Amino acid sequence: MIVLNIHERVLNTPVSKVAELLNGLASADDKLWPHDHWHRMKFDRPLAIDAIGGHGPIRYFVEAYEPGQSIRFRFIGPKGFLGCHGFEMEEVSNDKIKLRHVIDMRVTGWARLQWPLMIRPLHDALLEDALDRAELFVGGQPAQHHWSLWVRLLRKVLLRRLSPSPDPSHPGRGT
């Protein structure tokens, strides 16, 4: 099964602010990744090509990195995830930047069920939370997003089993 999953947001800000978000990814001062409610993105070294890490059970390494412009990760787990994901930005006009996250992969075996039933709903919620953080960082007011009942149930059941887990509740998300 082929998966192309895209999340994007237009931010009213200069390119330098979005570059700051991308360059700070997985750092102690990460302003993009929603680590307050999701597993933190971690690597075995500072963000650079060949750094290995991931978030929760999702494992990957940095395949390509253009500081301040884009980063692409190659999946190494879970089994059956064959492809990559990453962030990129596109200048729409002066002080309007489109921040985009793309998953481009093929799933095989058990992952053909895992992706649509469990991982995609969690991934979609996580990415919308990340884009909300990006919008807040640049002074915007994101539209209010609520986790679906399915996402809240998956978080309650699945994230408790994974270590270390953030608090499964999320203020303002309908829990």
C-alpha positions in Angstrom: 0.0 0.0 0.0 1.3 3.4 -1.0 1.0 6.2 1.6 1.3 9.9 0.8 0.3 12.0 3.8 0.7 15.7 3.7 0.1 18.4 6.4 0.9 22.0 5.7 0.3 25.4 7.1 0.9 28.9 5.7 2.6 31.0 8.4 2.7 34.8 8.3 6.3 35.3 9.1 9.7 35.8 7.6 11.6 32.7 6.4 14.1 33.1 9.3 11.5 32.3 11.9 10.5 29.0 10.2 14.2 28.2 9.7 14.6 28.6 13.5 11.8 26.0 14.0 13.4 23.5 11.7 16.9 24.0 13.0 15.7 23.5 16.6 13.9 20.2 15.9 14.8 17.6 18.6 16.9 20.0 20.6 16.4 20.9 24.2 14.7 24.1 23.0 12.5 22.5 20.3 9.6 24.8 19.6 8.1 22.8 16.8 7.6 19.2 18.0 4.6 18.9 20.4 6.6 17.1 23.1 4.3 18.4 25.8 1.7 15.8 24.7 3.5 13.4 22.5 6.7 11.3 22.6 9.7 13.6 22.3 11.7 13.4 19.0 15.2 12.3 20.0 18.5 11.4 18.2 21.8 9.9 19.1 23.5 13.2 18.4 22.6 16.7 17.3 20.5 17.1 14.2 22.7 16.1 11.3 22.8 13.6 8.4 23.0 10.0 9.7 21.7 10.9 13.2 19.6 8.0 14.4 16.5 8.3 16.5 12.8 8.8 16.3 9.7 9.3 18.6 7.9 6.6 20.5 8.0 3.4 18.5 8.7 5.2 15.2 12.4 5.0 14.3 14.3 6.8 11.6 17.6 8.4 10.7 18.3 11.8 9.1 18.8 11.1 5.4 19.0 14.7 4.2 19.2 18.0 6.0 19.5 21.5 4.6 19.7 23.8 7.7 16.9 26.3 7.8 15.1 24.8 4.7 14.3 21.1 5.0 14.9 17.8 6.7 14.1 14.3 5.6 14.1 11.2 7.7 14.3 7.6 6.4 12.2 5.0 8.4 13.9 2.1 10.0 10.9 1.1 12.2 8.3 -0.2 12.7 8.7 -3.1 10.4 6.9 -2.6 7.1 7.4 1.2 6.9 9.4 1.7 3.7 10.0 5.3 2.9 10.6 8.7 4.4 9.0 11.7 6.1 10.2 15.2 6.7 9.6 18.9 6.9 10.1 21.4 4.2 9.3 25.0 3.7 8.2 27.0 0.7 8.2 30.8 0.4 4.7 31.7 -0.8 5.4 35.5 -0.8 7.3 38.0 1.3 6.7 37.0 4.9 4.4 34.1 4.0 5.9 30.6 4.4 4.3 27.3 3.8 5.6 24.7 6.4 4.9 21.2 5.1 5.3 17.7 6.5 5.2 14.8 4.1 5.2 11.1 4.6 6.0 9.2 1.4 6.2 5.5 2.0 5.0 2.1 1.2 3.7 -0.1 3.9 3.9 -3.9 3.9 2.8 -6.8 6.1 1.3 -5.9 9.5 2.0 -2.2 8.8 -0.8 -2.3 6.2 -3.2 -2.6 9.1 -1.2 -0.6 11.7 -1.0 2.5 9.5 -4.7 3.2 8.7 -6.1 1.9 12.0 -3.6 3.3 14.6 -0.6 5.2 13.4 -2.2 7.5 10.8 -4.8 8.9 13.2 -2.2 9.5 15.9 0.3 10.9 13.3 -2.4 13.3 11.9 -3.2 14.6 15.4 0.5 15.0 16.3 1.2 16.9 13.0 -1.7 19.3 13.5 -0.4 19.9 17.1 3.1 20.6 15.6 1.7 23.1 13.1 -0.3 24.8 15.8 2.9 25.2 17.8 4.6 26.7 14.7 1.7 29.1 14.2 1.8 30.2 17.9 5.6 30.6 17.7 5.3 33.1 14.9 2.5 35.0 16.6 -0.5 33.5 14.9 -3.7 32.1 16.3 -4.3 28.6 15.1 -7.8 27.3 14.6 -8.8 25.1 17.5 -8.3 21.4 16.7 -9.8 18.6 18.8 -8.5 15.1 18.9 -11.1 12.6 17.7 -12.6 10.1 20.1 -10.5 7.4 18.3 -7.3 9.4 18.8 -8.1 9.9 22.5 -8.9 6.1 22.9 -5.7 5.1 21.0 -3.6 7.4 23.2 -5.2 6.1 26.4 -4.6 2.4 25.4 -1.5 2.5 23.3 0.6 5.3 24.6 0.4 4.0 28.1 2.2 0.8 26.9 5.1 2.7 25.3 7.8 4.2 27.3 8.3 7.0 28.3 4.9 8.4 27.7 3.6 11.9 28.1 0.4 12.5 29.9 -2.4 11.0 27.8 -4.7 13.9 28.6 -4.6 17.0 26.5 -6.2 20.2 27.9 -8.6 21.7 25.4 -8.6 18.6 23.2 -12.0 17.3 24.3 -10.8 15.0 27.1 
